Each structure stands twice: as structure tokens, then as C-alpha cells.
Amino acid sequence: MTRLDEIEANLAAVLARIAAACASAGRAPDEVSLVVVTKFFPASDVRLLAGLGITDVGENRHQEAEAKAAECSDLGLRWHFIGSLQSNKAAAVASYADVVESIDRAKLLTGLSSGAQQRDRLLDCLIQVSLDPADTHGRAGAATADVAALAAQIRATEGLRLRGVMAVAPLGEPPGPAFERLSVVADSVRAIDPSATVISAGMSGDLEEAIKAGATHVRVGSAVLGQRPVIK
Ligand SMILES: *Cc1c(COP(=O)(O)O)cnc(C)c1O
């Protein structure tokens, strides 16, 4: 089995899971977009994905993402930055990313704005929302209470376009109720900006729960590309 065969078979299985989840949630399959997370996998895999019709890919580390986006610049892909972001890297990320999904604090906005303006295009922005209990630190994301203010700041920043919210299911808790909480936060963001319709939620292990709770985008890595090497 070639790498192409393997990716093609995995992709077909993931698309079937998405279609089944949409059907059981009473949603049309085209309401949910697939972002394939290519972190740790080579640019050659990104090229195979593009050949299979994938249009959106996600990366979580700046240096790796920047190199891969440059190597694959002929493919016309939309690059989603989904990782934790340092403010001193924000402008650089905005120079190749089409969507930044992991905006969790206002400190990132100046850099993202200047990167977007240098490139002379609008940068699509998602607010990463923490679904952890309020008193836990650790996992990334803005606290629910801070989301409205951050949304307003993104809207007021030149070069940035607020598109919605993103989250990762919390550890040690079933994902379904957490994704339901995200859906409530997403409603509050859409009340601020009716065009901010994106809910990016769901990964290889929990895309069904996310689709049931209203996700418009799922970010799937290992179910398409295989297990990532473990980085300690
Ligand atoms: C790695 C990653 C994913 C994909 O995870 P899989 O379990 O491999 O599907 C999705 N979202 C974020 C933010 C990630 O870092």
C-alpha cells in the first residue's frame, strides 16, 4: 500500500464519519468542513492531500508551518494556524496563515494586524475558548467571560476579520457537554457579529460529538495521516 493509498482510505473513512454524524444530527453534510491537521507530517503528505481534494490544512507550530506553507505555496491551500501563539511571532504567522484559530488574548492582535496588512489581505480570526473549569490553568483558550471583549477588539483591529470560535475538548470530561458550552459561547459571538459563524471543534476522537453540538469545522489529524511521532 502506498502512502497515497493509505491517506486516501483514511480520508474516505473520515468523510464517511462526518457524513454519518451530520445525518444523525439532522444536518446537511456540506455544513461541516474538514481541516486536515498536518503537524509533524511532511510537505509531501500535504501535496497528496491537495491531490485528493483537501483545501484546508492546519498546523500548530510556527517554524514548521512556515516552512511547509512555503514548500506548498503552489497548491492554493488555506493554512489554519491552530497552535499556541507567542505575540512576537504573531506577525510572522499572519504572513502565511489564512486563518488563525488560536487567538486567546488581545496581546496577539497588533502583530496579527501588521502581518495581515503587510500581506494586504484580511486575516480570518477565531477566538480559542477554554472549555476547562474556570479555576484550572494549563490548557489554552480565553475564559468564557473574556470572549465578548476579545471579539470586540478583533472587530476593531484593521486587517482582521472575526469569523467565530475554536476549542479543544477538555481532558477528563466527556466532550459532548463541553462542545454544548462552546455552542452557547458561539451564539454570543454571533450576536456581536452575525458573520462570525464558524465553530471549529472536534478532532479524530470526538468529531461526532462536535458535529452533534453544531461544529462547522472539524480539525482531524491522526485519523487521516496516522499516528504522530511522540515528542517528549
Ligand atoms: C493536533 C491537533 C488536532 C488534531 O488532532 P487529532 O487527534 O490528531 O485529530 C486538532 N486540533 C488541535 C488544536 C491540535 O493541536
The ligand as a Tripos MOL2 file, in Angstrom:
@<TRIPOS>MOLECULE
LIG
   15    15     1     0     0
SMALL
NO_CHARGES

@<TRIPOS>ATOM
      1 C1         -3.2410   18.1360   16.8060 C.3       1 LIG1
      2 C2         -4.4830   18.9200   16.8570 C.ar      1 LIG1
      3 C3         -5.6730   18.4610   16.2590 C.ar      1 LIG1
      4 C4         -5.7960   17.1140   15.5570 C.3       1 LIG1
      5 O1         -5.7430   16.0910   16.4980 O.3       1 LIG1
      6 P1         -6.0320   14.5590   16.0940 P.3       1 LIG1
      7 O2         -6.4150   13.9250   17.3620 O.co2     1 LIG1
      8 O3         -4.7650   14.0270   15.5300 O.co2     1 LIG1
      9 O4         -7.1240   14.5500   15.0900 O.co2     1 LIG1
     10 C5         -6.7790   19.2950   16.3110 C.ar      1 LIG1
     11 N1         -6.7540   20.4790   16.9330 N.ar      1 LIG1
     12 C6         -5.6420   20.9530   17.5380 C.ar      1 LIG1
     13 C7         -5.6780   22.2870   18.2050 C.3       1 LIG1
     14 C8         -4.4740   20.1900   17.5200 C.ar      1 LIG1
     15 O5         -3.3760   20.6630   18.1210 O.3       1 LIG1
@<TRIPOS>BOND
     1     1     2 1
     2     2     3 ar
     3     2    14 ar
     4     3     4 1
     5     3    10 ar
     6     4     5 1
     7     5     6 1
     8     6     7 2
     9     6     8 1
    10     6     9 1
    11    10    11 ar
    12    11    12 ar
    13    12    13 1
    14    12    14 ar
    15    14    15 1
@<TRIPOS>SUBSTRUCTURE
     1 LIG1         1 GROUP 0 **** ****
